[in-house]
Amino acid sequence: MTRDISEAQIRYITTTIRPATQQDHKDGQQSHQKIHLSPWDLKSLVRPYMQRGLLFANPKQRKQDAEKIITQLKTSLSCALDHFYPLAGRIATTAHDDNTVSFFIDCKPAGAEFVHASADVTIAEIMDSTHVPRIVQHSFFTLNDVVNYDGRSKPLLSIQVTELIDGFFVGCSINHTVCDGKSFWLFFNSWCEISRRGSSAGDQHISCLPIFDRSCLMNNMEKDLPIRFPLSTVESWQGYKYIPPPLDERVFIFTEENIAKLKAKANSNITAFALNQTAKEDADHKKVIISSLQAVLAHVWVAVTRARCLDPNEVTVYYLAIGATGRLNPPLPKLFFGNSSMGEAATAKVSELLEVGGFELGASLLNAVVRSFDDAKIRSFGKSWMKKPEVNKMDYYLSNNSLQTGGSPRFNMFGNDFGCGEPIAVRSGSANKCDGKITSTPGPVSGSIGIEACLSAKTLKALENDTEFMRYITI
């Protein structure tokens, strides 16, 4: 009989981790500098923190080994904060004479939070569960009920290392105003590099030095920083909390072979309508290719729409988080640490998406949205947003006819080795979740893709019973 691990007892010890040294940085900037925030940062002010975590096996199962790992993680985190010093700071505000308020990162090292927890749970109890156990979502991460605006007093980075019976889970919560998913994994990868090397306090070498300067993204718009919000708007955020509705969550794995089948199917009949009448040629006369991820997400879009039993005349919306790296001119530095992504929406009538050829239509629509995201569009967003700053709460996405996807299978997740082996699974917390949140990750095997689907219990059950959807899934 499978026991209910939601009742497992968890014990917590919380400490504050500060940068190992507080010396001048190589760029000549002090660790207590101010970093003014860009439109891409500020639009997330009242949304929840990002939460991602990795599950590791520990075959030794000895208490002294666990204690050694915890000490190593604390020491290496302190060294990592020397390079990622904004994560040890806080969100700060400046009140202006015209009844407006602006925000910046105060990099004075107030410290990151480190929580050492232990739970009487095995790896098998997590991995063998069809749905992501609620204990993982709600008890293996911190700051579940805070929003980025709370970073004025809450830590911008909180790590929880949960010791399991035969392994450990590293859950990371980062304020989304400070960085996006790409930067999240840049930090995590660097922390692992330091830990794996066994660096002592004060070791200043990492292979990828982050760049915090927003001017490379702002393209001369930085002269208009800081961006000001009306005081009345800021006051309306006081005490705001996002409480997700009851949802179930499952990770679906698409193998490289099945991804290739979906990609071939999507590219065999690209819909001219979705490509703005350009048929199979874009403005540069290059053949349009549906990517592997676009094909997988189109498959998910059609199946979830079918599972929801929506009115055929309704419009269904798919929001994609698209990064600016590689799309700007001049290009954004690969090691830029901040937010550079934007949400763009593909829309389709339910009846069109569910008829024969609807999968190809969905893939083409997603592809068209991604292709439209160029330098001009990114710059236009920044300029118009600065004229009228607007932030969306999570309630904005609460709709039975929409999906939204963040994350990327390109992020280095399974290569994160702290010095005791690579992870065996990627999971996320309860924050930032709504009905229709689809998170993409690399799969556990090279070339595979993981899709973490967060849906109502009724919709998820219908999805699992959908033979057309499940035939591309690894059980």
Beta strands, then each sheet from edge to edge (+ up, - down):
strand 1: 10-17
strand 2: 34-36
strand 3: 50-57
strand 4: 90-95
strand 5: 100-106
strand 6: 112-119
strand 7: 157-163
strand 8: 167-174
strand 9: 228-230
strand 10: 248-254
strand 11: 315-323
strand 12: 341-349
strand 13: 402-407
strand 14: 425-428
strand 15: 437-442
strand 16: 449-455
sheet 1: 1+ 6- 7- 8+ 3- 14+
sheet 2: 2+ 5- 4+
sheet 3: 2+ 5- 9+
sheet 4: 10+ 16- 15+ 13+ 11+ 12-
end
